Amino acid sequence: MTSVDTIFARLMRLSAEANLPDVEESTSYGNPALKVGGKSFATVKNNETIVLCISIDDKERLIEMAPEIYYQTPHYIGWPYMPLHAAMISDAELKERLIGAWRFRAPRRLAANFHG
């Protein structure tokens, strides 16, 4: 079983590889989180689950496309957050989703200047 710390280290490594600017290591509701502009965009909920910020339209599309990775619980219905199975997602796809979550939460000027 993977630990929360191991999953968080993976998120930090992938966000660094993506060259995401102004990423802060922090917490959200007591869980390890990555933030930009004081807003979390990726959180490790437990030793199996990462929660990413995402538009509701994109969330629905990804859940349909890859239900083995992305899912929703009643808690997240109608909210721009999507849980995913950490063990089921590749580094390449997770990096792409981190970039999207970062863009979704970053201040406009910062996001406009990011060309990653």
Secondary structure, DSSP 8 states (H G I E B T S, - for coil): ---HHHHHHHHHHHHHHTT-TTEEEEEETTEEEEEETTEEEEEE-SSSEEEEE--HHHHHHHHHH-TTTB---GGGTTSSEEEEEGGGS-HHHHHHHHHHHHHHHS-HHHHHT---
